[in-house]
Amino acid sequence: MKSWLFPSHLSIRASFVIRHSCFVIFSALALAPARLNSGPVPSAQEILQSVRMLESRQQLDLDGQLRQNDTVVPFHITQNGPLIRYWFTDPDEVLQLRLEENGSRLDLVTDDGAEKFPPEKLNEKIRGTGVTYEDLALKFIYWPDGRLLGDETVHARSCWKLQLTAPSRDTQYANVFLWADKKSSALMRLEGYDADGKLLKRFEVVATQKINNRWFLKQMRVEEMQPGTNKVQSRTYLEIKR
């Protein structure tokens, strides 16, 4: 939601998805420095540090939507460095995501200020879509137990593949696998699994677009699986407008 969210060199300002889009959030493509693409193989923590750094340095002001079948949820997203805000209407709702050095914080913004989003509501779906508030919060990129599994190609991009294990049980995912672009550190694909090793959800960048000579996310697909199977139960699309 990049909001879950969610890609980064893809300007996934709309990382809204993804959480942590989402992912979220994921920024300008081939223009980012290639620190992790040369020299010795980096550690999982070095890759995650680069991902966090990229996510927290965006400057965004875009309109987008979440779309699942006939359900369309428009939103506006802005980002000023580590502070991201999402505006929803009908009913009005403003969410604020702060990306800090050692974690992320999701707040609900009201006329009285910002207050921490209720933890018991993190697993709720956002307005009938396949994206949850937990996805928006991007907490998994701060999980301390990460393991580099190797490299794979995603949509012609060479990526590092990592496995992240949840440090506690207060999350819908026991493990998250992520694919980070070697050149830009952008999140290209995310997969969340339960404690039994069953795939729950997959986030994947499927299209990008060039706006004012910069590459941005155009569309991210979020697939929710039927419980206990690898069959797709629903598809939500995070789309950013020109």
N, C-alpha and C positions, 0 to 999 in steps of 0.2 A: 505497500500500500504502500522520486522517488521514494514515499511512502513507501513491504511485505512485498520491506519490500520488495523492497523490496526497491536492480542492476545498478550502476553507479557511474561508470564512464558513460552510461546510457542516460545519465542524469535521472536516474530513477528517483527523481525528486519525488516522484510518486512512489516512493519506497513504501508508500502507503500500503502497500500491501506487503504489502508488504515488508511488516512488520515488517517487521518488522519489518512486509511486505513485506517487505517487504518489503516479503517482503517485503516495501519498500521499497527502501527504499531501493537510482544507481547511476551515474553521471557521465561526463563527456568521454567519448570512446577512445579512439586511438591516440588522443593527444596527451594522455597521462604518462608520466615517466615510467620507464621500464625497469625499475629497480629490482623487481623480483624475477625478471626474465633472463638475467645473465648472472654469471658467477656461480658460487656454490648453491646447492638446493636449500631454500629457506626452511625454517622450522614452521610448524603449524601456528605457533604464537606470533611469529614474525609476519606470516601471511594475514592473520586476523588483525594484527595491529595496523597493517597497511589498509585493510578493508575498513576498519573503524576510522582511520584518519581520513580516508576518502569520503566516507559517509558524512563526516562532521565538517567538511569544508565547502559544502555546496552553497550556492546563492540561487534561489529559485523563486518563481512567481508564475504559477501555471494553473490551468483548469484541466480537470479530468473527470473520469467517471468509472464506477464499478458497474459491470453489466453481467447479469446472469439470466439467460432466457429473456423474458419480458420485463424483468426488473432492471431499472437503470437508476443508479445513485450518483448524481453529480456531486462534485466537491471542488474546492479551491485549495491549493497548497502553496505555502510560502516557506522558504528556509533561509535563515541567516546564520551560516556557520552551524554550530551544534544545536540550534533551536529551530524546530520544525512545527508548523501549525497547519491543521486541517480544518476547513470550514464545511459543514454540512447544513442543509436546509430541510425544512418540512419533515420533521421539526428541526429547529436550530440546534446545532451541537458543534462546539469548538474543542478540538483536542490538541494538546501540546506535547510534543516529544522532545525531550532534552537528552542529547547524546553526551555523556560525561566520560571522564577518563577511565573509570572502572565500572561503568554500568549505564543503563538508560532509565529514564523516568517518564512515564506517561501520565499526564495531568488532564483533568477536565477543567476547562476555562469557563467561568461564570462572571456575572456582574461584580461579584465579590472578590474576584481574583482566581488564581489557579490552585486547585486542590488535587491531591493524588487520586488517580483513577482507582475505583474500588477493586481490590484484588480478586474478589469473588466474581466479578463480571468480566475478567480478562478473556475467558473462554467463550464468551457470547459472540455470536456472529453479528457482523455489522450490517444491519438493515436487510436481512434476508439473503445475504451473499455468502460465499464460501470463505470469506476472510474474517478472522476474529480480531479482537482488540489486542490479544497477545501477539498475533502475527505482526501487528503494527508496531509493537514496542521494540522489536529487534534485540531482545535480551540475549538470544542465542549467540550473537557475535561476541559476547562478553563471557561466555562459559569458559572456565579455566582448563577443562579437560579436553584438549583438541589433539587430533592425530592426523598427520599427512598420509594419505593413502596412495598418492602418486599423481599422475597428470592424465587428463582426458580432453578430447576436443568436443566443444559444444558450439554448434552453429558456426563451424570453421574457425572458432577462437580456441587457442590453446589455454587450458585452465588447470589450476591446481584443484585436486579433490580432497576435501577434509571431512573427517567425522568428528562431531562434537557431542559429548555426553552431558546430559542435564545434571547439574550439581545437586538438585533436590527434586521432590515429586510434585511440586506446586506448578507444574507445567503440563500441557497436553502432549508434549513430545518428550520421549526418553532419549532419543538420538536425533540429531539433525546432520544430514550430509549436505555440504555446499560445494559449489564449483565457482572459483574466483578466477577471473581473467588474469593471466600472468602479466600482461603489459600494464593493465590499468587498475587491477584489484577489484574490478566491478563484479558484483554477484550476478552470475548468469543463470544459475539453477539452484534450487533448494528442495530438499526432500525431508519431511518430518515423519518419524516412526514412533510407534508406541513401545511399551515395555516388552511386548511379545515379538518385536521385530516386524510388525505389520505396518506397511506404508499407509499413512493417514492423509498426507497432502503433498502435492508437488507444485512448486512455483517455477515458471520458466519464461525468460524473455523470448518473445517470438518475432518482434519487429522493432526497429529503431527508425528515427527520422532526423533530418538535419534542419535545424532552425537557427538562423543568424550565424551560419558557419560553425555550429556546434552540434554534436550528436546527442540526441535525447531518446529516452524510452518512448515508443509509440504504443506498444501493446505487450502486456504480460499475461500469461495464462496461469490460472490457479485451479488445479484439479483436486477435488476432494474424493477420496476413495470410499467404497462401500466397506463397512466394518468387517475386518477379517479377510478381505480379498484385495487384489490389485486391480479391481474393476472400477472405472471412473463412475462416481455417483452424480457429480455435478461439476460444471466448469464455470468459473467466474473470470471475466477479463478486466484487467486494469488498463485503461486507455487514457493517453494524454493527448490533448488537442493542440494543434498548431496555433 
